[in-house]
Amino acid sequence: MTPDNRHKWMTLIAMTGSLSMIFVDQTVVSVALPRIQADLAVSQTGLQWIVNAYVLSLAATVALGGKIGDILGRVHAFVAGVVLFALASAACGFAPNEGIIVWARAVQGLGAALMLPSSAAIVIDSFDLRERGKAMAIYVGVAQAFLALAPLLGGFLTEYLSWRWVFWINLPVAALALVMTYVSKPPEGRQPGRKINPAYAALLIAGMFAFVYGLQQGHDWGFGSPITYGLVGGGLLLMAAFAYFQLRTDDPLIELRLFRVRAFTADAVLIFCIQFAMIIIIVFGAIYLQNIIGFTPVETGLAFMPIILAVVVMSQMAGRIFDRVGVKAPALVGSFLIAVGFFSQAPFLAGAEFWVLLPGMIVLGCGIGLVMVPTNTDALNRAPSGLRGQASGVMQTMRQVGATVGLASIGGVVAGLETMGASRVAREYGGGSAEFGRLVTGALQGQPDAVAKLAASSPEALEALRNTMSGSIAVGYYLAGGITVAAFLVALLLMKHGAQTEDAVHHVHGKPK
């Protein structure tokens, strides 16, 4: 292997490790929350913020992180993000109270926002156009595997060491990423002469924060409440104002003219739709396995392994397919398989038999693996080298917002159906008793004591409640499948056939190629 080859593969390993670290921290904390709550006397609202602060901070700033990387240099931005993320992880591990850990989680999100777009752009710039699919398959596929393994890792660390190791485990990974980045010396990708307008940055961050926060909290406040409407609507207005100014300046904070390139727009919309749909399996699939089938958290993590293995294997195949035939074929087949995966599981959720669901889970994983790598790679290929950090930031914003909107909309439908069903069960089997109603509500939320008491006092009511829950989640699966059909149509109508033969060199201010 030549030195250049060795360096580019070392760069890929460093960037893959950083992405895995970011993905892991999105889910690993959930398993440790009960221990964190007990040790730090965290309130119920505080528990939500330990999760939401990271996601909200990342979603609101990741597009800005791409711009910072393009201006200061992607390697500089990446290194700064890794250091910030590691310091915040250490602070989370040493946190003495609720306030410190919530703020440290928000800073983790800022570090991830610097790392995420820069690392993807560095991978693209380090490899030849004909090798990028294979490289991005490793970059994304390995990280997705760690995303699914995170609950198992979190459970092991929490049970056998301490919940604090859930955060401290990031420190050696960050150190290794920094050393490998220094040794491999990836391309900097700096775009001199550009600057960041603070007013534009404030508009973007405030708009994204209000929009995402409003959707996140809508389940608690109610989606019809004035404060939810105010935040979501206000966030959309701020982002519309941001877009207006960006399209009329010669030095935009985020180059929205990238959306003039039809292929880039198709990639962005496809990622939004797929992430919108995938959130149902991530959130409600786990709830279904534990609260209805009765799996333990460890068994639930193992149950997701067929999906993850399918994603990892198909991601590697998808990268090579993309290098040969382009994005359209894998995007079409992948979105079709995801829809089949959802539609084939939905009718059997009421049966509460894992083995019946397994084929659909594998098909779903194959579809995800086929879609995610080619669309991400194609989007960055469509941007000129100087704008790849911004392109990556935009794609990650679409991904984060897709998940948030999906959880708010599909999650809202599922939660609403479950609540109505639980009320019906309480009336039919409890005769209007308030105590029985509270028992049913507790069982709906998965509280072990409530489930045990309801099973002892009224097993018929527990069975009816589980049927209600599985039926509600099935509706969510059907909705997710429908959104994936929309993604299939986007790929069919907007994506181009064939592999890209040369790097994008057009200027987005002019007519795109």
C-alpha positions in Angstrom: 0.0 0.0 0.0 1.4 3.4 -1.0 1.8 6.2 1.6 -1.1 8.1 0.0 -3.3 5.0 0.2 -2.3 4.3 3.7 -3.1 7.9 4.7 -6.5 8.0 3.1 -7.6 4.8 4.8 -6.2 6.1 8.1 -8.2 9.2 7.6 -11.3 7.1 6.9 -10.8 5.2 10.2 -10.4 8.4 12.1 -13.6 9.9 10.6 -15.6 6.7 11.1 -14.6 6.6 14.7 -15.8 10.2 15.2 -19.1 9.5 13.5 -19.6 6.3 15.6 -19.0 8.4 18.7 -21.6 10.9 17.7 -24.2 8.2 16.8 -23.6 6.3 20.0 -24.2 9.3 22.1 -27.7 9.8 20.6 -28.9 6.5 22.1 -26.4 5.2 24.7 -27.6 7.5 27.4 -31.2 6.2 27.5 -30.2 2.9 29.2 -28.3 4.8 31.9 -31.1 7.3 32.7 -32.6 5.5 35.8 -29.1 5.3 37.5 -28.4 8.9 36.6 -31.7 9.9 38.1 -31.0 8.1 41.3 -27.5 9.3 41.7 -28.0 13.0 40.9 -31.7 13.3 42.1 -32.7 14.4 38.5 -36.3 15.5 38.0 -38.5 13.8 35.3 -38.1 17.0 33.2 -34.4 16.9 33.7 -34.3 13.3 32.4 -35.9 14.5 29.1 -33.4 17.3 28.9 -30.4 15.0 29.3 -31.6 13.4 26.0 -33.1 16.5 24.3 -30.2 18.9 25.0 -27.8 16.9 22.8 -30.3 16.4 19.9 -31.5 20.0 20.0 -28.0 21.5 20.1 -26.9 19.3 17.3 -30.0 20.0 15.1 -29.8 23.8 15.6 -26.1 24.2 14.8 -25.0 21.4 12.4 -25.5 23.5 9.3 -23.5 26.3 10.8 -20.8 23.8 11.7 -20.5 22.9 8.0 -19.9 26.6 7.1 -17.3 27.0 9.9 -15.4 24.0 8.5 -15.4 25.5 5.0 -14.1 28.8 6.2 -11.5 27.7 8.9 -10.6 24.4 7.3 -12.3 21.1 7.8 -9.5 19.5 9.7 -9.3 22.5 12.1 -13.1 22.4 12.6 -13.0 18.6 13.1 -10.2 18.7 15.6 -12.0 21.5 17.5 -15.2 19.5 17.5 -13.5 16.4 18.8 -11.8 18.3 21.6 -15.0 20.1 22.6 -16.9 16.8 22.5 -14.3 15.0 24.6 -14.3 17.8 27.2 -18.1 17.8 27.4 -18.1 14.0 27.7 -15.7 14.3 30.6 -17.9 17.0 32.2 -21.0 14.7 31.8 -19.1 11.9 33.5 -18.0 14.1 36.4 -21.3 16.0 36.7 -22.4 16.5 40.3 -26.0 17.6 39.6 -28.7 17.9 37.0 -27.8 21.4 35.7 -24.2 20.5 34.9 -25.0 17.3 33.0 -27.7 19.0 30.9 -25.4 21.8 29.9 -22.6 19.4 29.2 -24.9 17.4 26.9 -25.7 20.6 25.0 -22.0 21.3 24.6 -21.6 17.7 23.3 -24.1 18.6 20.6 -22.0 21.7 19.6 -18.9 19.5 19.3 -20.8 17.0 17.2 -22.1 19.8 15.0 -18.5 20.8 14.2 -17.4 17.2 13.7 -20.2 15.8 11.6 -20.2 17.9 8.4 -16.4 18.3 8.4 -15.7 14.5 8.8 -18.0 13.6 5.9 -16.5 16.3 3.6 -13.0 15.1 4.6 -13.8 11.5 3.6 -15.2 12.7 0.2 -12.1 14.8 -0.5 -9.7 12.1 0.5 -11.0 9.6 -2.1 -11.2 9.5 -5.8 -14.7 9.9 -7.3 -14.8 6.2 -8.2 -14.0 5.1 -4.6 -16.2 7.4 -2.6 -19.2 5.0 -2.5 -17.0 2.3 -1.0 -15.4 4.8 1.5 -18.8 6.3 2.6 -20.2 2.8 3.0 -17.6 2.1 5.6 -18.0 5.6 7.2 -21.8 5.4 7.5 -22.2 1.6 7.8 -19.9 1.1 10.8 -21.4 4.1 12.6 -24.9 2.8 12.1 -23.8 -0.5 13.6 -22.5 1.4 16.7 -25.8 3.3 16.8 -27.7 0.1 17.3 -25.1 -1.5 19.6 -25.2 1.6 21.9 -28.0 0.4 24.2 -26.1 -2.9 24.8 -22.9 -1.0 25.4 -24.7 1.5 27.7 -26.3 -1.4 29.6 -23.0 -3.2 30.1 -21.1 -0.1 31.3 -24.0 1.0 33.6 -24.4 -2.4 35.2 -20.8 -3.5 35.6 -18.9 -0.2 36.0 -20.9 3.1 36.4 -23.2 5.2 34.3 -20.4 7.8 34.2 -18.4 5.4 31.9 -21.2 5.9 29.3 -19.6 9.3 28.8 -16.0 8.6 29.7 -15.7 5.9 27.0 -15.7 8.8 24.5 -12.3 10.0 25.7 -10.0 7.2 24.3 -12.0 7.2 21.1 -11.5 11.0 20.7 -7.8 10.7 21.5 -7.3 8.0 18.9 -9.2 10.0 16.3 -7.0 13.0 17.0 -3.8 11.0 16.7 -4.9 9.3 13.4 -6.0 12.7 12.0 -2.6 14.1 12.8 -0.7 11.2 11.2 -2.9 10.9 8.1 -2.9 14.7 7.3 -6.2 14.8 5.4 -7.0 17.6 2.9 -7.9 20.9 4.7 -10.5 22.1 2.3 -10.3 25.7 3.4 -12.3 28.4 1.6 -10.5 31.7 2.4 -12.1 35.1 2.2 -15.5 34.0 3.6 -17.0 35.1 6.9 -19.8 34.4 9.2 -22.5 37.1 9.7 -23.6 37.0 13.3 -27.1 38.2 12.5 -27.6 35.4 10.0 -26.2 32.9 12.5 -28.6 34.1 15.2 -31.6 33.8 12.8 -30.6 30.2 11.8 -30.0 29.0 15.4 -33.0 30.7 16.9 -35.3 29.4 14.1 -34.0 25.8 14.3 -34.1 25.9 18.1 -37.7 27.1 18.3 -38.9 24.8 15.6 -37.2 21.6 16.9 -38.0 22.5 20.6 -41.6 23.1 19.8 -41.9 19.7 18.1 -40.0 18.0 20.9 -42.2 19.4 23.7 -45.5 19.2 21.8 -46.2 15.8 23.3 -46.1 17.3 26.8 -47.8 20.7 26.0 -50.2 19.4 23.4 -49.8 20.2 19.7 -52.8 22.4 19.9 -51.5 24.6 22.7 -50.5 28.3 21.9 -46.9 27.8 23.1 -46.4 24.9 20.7 -47.9 26.8 17.8 -45.9 29.9 18.8 -42.6 28.1 18.9 -43.1 25.9 15.7 -44.6 28.8 13.8 -42.1 31.3 15.0 -39.3 29.0 14.2 -40.6 28.5 10.7 -40.9 32.3 10.2 -37.3 32.9 11.4 -36.0 30.2 9.1 -38.0 31.7 6.2 -36.5 35.1 6.9 -33.0 33.4 7.1 -33.6 31.8 3.7 -34.8 35.1 2.2 -31.6 36.9 3.2 -29.3 33.9 2.2 -30.6 33.9 -1.3 -29.9 37.6 -1.7 -26.3 37.8 -0.4 -23.0 37.1 -2.1 -21.6 35.5 1.0 -24.4 33.4 2.5 -24.0 31.6 5.8 -25.6 28.5 4.3 -25.4 28.1 0.5 -29.1 27.4 -0.1 -28.5 27.7 -3.8 -27.3 24.1 -3.6 -31.0 23.3 -3.8 -31.0 24.6 -7.4 -29.2 21.4 -8.2 -32.0 18.9 -8.8 -30.0 15.9 -7.8 -28.9 17.5 -4.5 -32.5 18.4 -3.7 -33.6 14.8 -4.4 -31.0 13.5 -2.1 -32.0 15.9 0.7 -35.7 15.2 0.4 -35.0 11.4 0.3 -32.9 11.6 3.5 -35.7 13.6 5.2 -38.4 11.1 4.2 -36.4 8.0 5.2 -35.3 9.5 8.6 -38.9 10.6 9.1 -40.0 6.9 8.7 -37.1 5.3 10.5 -37.9 7.0 13.8 -40.9 4.7 14.2 -38.8 1.6 14.4 -36.1 3.2 16.6 -38.6 4.5 19.2 -41.8 2.4 19.0 -40.1 -0.7 17.8 -38.2 -0.8 21.1 -41.3 0.0 23.1 -43.2 -2.8 21.3 -40.5 -5.4 22.0 -40.3 -4.5 25.7 -43.8 -3.6 26.7 -45.8 -6.0 24.5 -43.5 -9.0 23.7 -41.9 -8.7 27.1 -38.2 -8.6 26.1 -35.6 -7.2 28.6 -33.5 -4.2 27.4 -30.6 -6.6 26.6 -32.9 -8.9 24.6 -34.4 -5.8 22.8 -30.9 -4.8 21.8 -30.2 -8.3 20.5 -33.5 -8.3 18.7 -32.4 -5.3 16.7 -29.2 -7.1 15.5 -30.8 -8.6 12.4 -31.7 -5.1 11.2 -28.2 -3.8 12.0 -26.4 -6.7 10.4 -28.6 -6.2 7.3 -27.7 -2.4 7.3 -24.0 -3.0 7.6 -23.8 -5.7 4.9 -26.0 -3.8 2.5 -24.2 -0.5 3.1 -21.0 -2.1 1.9 -22.8 -3.5 -1.2 -24.6 -0.1 -1.8 -21.3 1.8 -1.8 -19.9 -0.4 -4.5 -23.1 -0.3 -6.5 -23.1 3.5 -6.2 -19.6 3.7 -7.6 -20.7 1.7 -10.6 -24.2 2.8 -11.4 -24.9 6.0 -9.4 -27.6 6.8 -6.9 -30.9 6.1 -8.6 -30.9 2.3 -8.7 -30.0 1.7 -5.0 -32.3 4.5 -3.9 -35.3 3.0 -5.7 -34.6 -0.5 -4.6 -33.8 0.6 -1.0 -36.9 2.7 -0.5 -39.0 0.0 -2.0 -37.6 -2.5 0.5 -38.1 -0.2 3.5 -41.7 0.2 2.5 -42.1 -3.6 2.2 -40.4 -4.0 5.6 -42.9 -1.7 7.3 -46.0 -3.0 5.5 -45.0 -6.7 6.1 -44.6 -6.2 9.8 -47.6 -4.0 10.6 -50.4 -6.7 10.2 -48.6 -9.1 12.5 -47.8 -6.8 15.4 -51.0 -7.9 17.3 -49.7 -11.5 17.4 -46.7 -10.5 19.6 -44.5 -13.1 17.9 -40.9 -11.9 17.2 -40.1 -14.6 14.7 -43.1 -13.6 12.5 -41.7 -10.0 12.4 -38.1 -11.1 11.7 -38.3 -11.3 7.9 -39.7 -7.8 7.7 -37.0 -6.5 10.0 -34.3 -8.0 7.8 -35.9 -6.5 4.6 -36.1 -3.1 6.4 -32.5 -3.2 7.3 -31.5 -4.1 3.7 -33.5 -1.2 2.4 -31.9 1.3 4.9 -28.4 0.1 3.9 -29.1 0.6 0.3 -30.5 4.1 0.6 -28.4 5.9 3.2 -24.9 5.6 1.8 -25.6 6.4 -1.9 -27.8 9.4 -1.1 -25.3 10.9 1.4 -22.4 10.3 -1.0 -24.3 11.6 -4.0 -25.3 14.8 -2.2 -21.7 15.6 -1.4 -20.5 14.8 -4.9 -23.0 17.3 -6.3 -21.4 20.1 -4.4 -18.2 21.8 -5.4 -15.2 21.0 -3.1 -15.3 24.3 -1.4 -19.0 23.8 -0.4 -18.9 20.2 0.7 -18.8 21.1 4.4 -22.0 23.2 4.0 -23.6 20.4 1.8 -22.9 17.9 4.6 -24.3 20.3 7.2 -27.5 20.8 5.2 -27.9 17.0 4.7 -27.4 16.4 8.4 -29.9 19.1 9.2 -32.5 17.4 6.9 -31.7 14.2 8.7 -32.2 15.6 12.2 -35.3 17.6 11.3 -36.8 14.5 9.5 -36.4 12.5 12.7 -37.9 15.3 14.8 -40.9 15.9 12.5 -41.4 12.1 12.2 -41.5 11.6 15.9 -43.8 14.5 16.4 -46.3 13.5 13.7 -46.2 9.7 13.6 -45.4 9.6 17.3 -48.3 11.9 18.0 -50.7 9.7 16.1 -49.5 6.6 17.9 -49.6 8.2 21.3 -53.0 9.6 20.7 -54.4 6.2 19.7 -52.8 4.6 22.7 -54.3 7.1 25.1 -57.8 6.7 23.6 -57.5 2.9 23.7 -56.3 3.0 27.3 -59.2 5.1 28.3 -61.6 2.6 26.6 -59.9 -0.3 28.4 -60.2 1.5 31.8 -63.9 2.2 31.2 -64.8 -1.3 30.0 -62.8 -3.3 32.6 -62.6 -0.9 35.5 -66.1 0.5 35.6 -64.9 4.1 35.8 -62.7 3.5 38.8 -60.0 6.2 39.1 -57.6 3.8 40.7 -58.0 1.3 37.9 -57.5 4.1 35.4 -54.2 5.0 37.0 -53.2 1.4 36.9 -54.0 1.1 33.1 -52.1 4.4 32.5 -49.0 3.0 34.4 -49.1 -0.2 32.4 -49.4 1.8 29.2 -46.2 3.6 30.2 -44.4 0.3 30.9 -44.2 0.6 34.6 -43.3 -2.9 35.9 -45.4 -2.6 39.1 -48.5 -1.4 37.2 -48.1 -4.2 34.7 -47.8 -6.8 37.5 -50.8 -5.5 39.4 -53.0 -5.3 36.3 -52.0 -8.8 35.3 -53.0 -10.0 38.7 -56.3 -8.1 39.0 -57.5 -8.2 35.5 -55.5 -10.2 32.9 -58.2 -9.5 30.3 -57.7 -5.8 30.7 -53.9 -6.2 30.3 -54.5 -8.2 27.1 -56.9 -5.6 25.7 -54.3 -2.9 26.5 -51.6 -4.7 24.7 -53.8 -5.2 21.7 -54.5 -1.5 21.8 -50.8 -0.7 21.9 -49.9 -3.1 19.2 -52.7 -1.8 17.0 -51.6 1.8 17.5 -48.0 1.0 16.7 -49.2 -0.9 13.6 -50.8 2.4 12.4 -47.5 4.1 12.9 -45.8 1.4 10.7 -48.3 1.9 8.0 -47.8 5.7 8.1 -44.0 5.1 8.0 -44.4 2.8 5.0 -46.5 5.5 3.2 -43.8 8.1 3.8 -41.3 5.6 2.3 -43.4 5.3 -0.8 -43.2 9.0 -1.2 -39.4 8.7 -0.9 -39.6 6.0 -3.7 -41.4 8.5 -5.9 -38.9 11.2 -5.2 -36.1 8.9 -6.3 -38.1 7.8 -9.4 -39.0 11.3 -10.6 -36.0 13.5 -9.6 -32.9 11.3 -9.5 -30.6 10.8 -12.5 -29.5 7.5 -13.9 -25.9 6.6 -14.1 -22.8 7.3 -12.1 -21.3 10.7 -11.9 -18.1 10.9 -14.1 -16.5 14.1 -12.8 -16.5 16.3 -9.7 -18.9 19.2 -9.5 -17.2 22.4 -10.6 -20.2 24.6 -11.3 -20.7 27.8 -9.2 -24.1 27.7 -7.4 -24.6 31.4 -8.1 -24.9 30.6 -11.8 -27.0 28.0 -13.6 -26.3 24.6 -12.1 -25.3 21.6 -14.2 
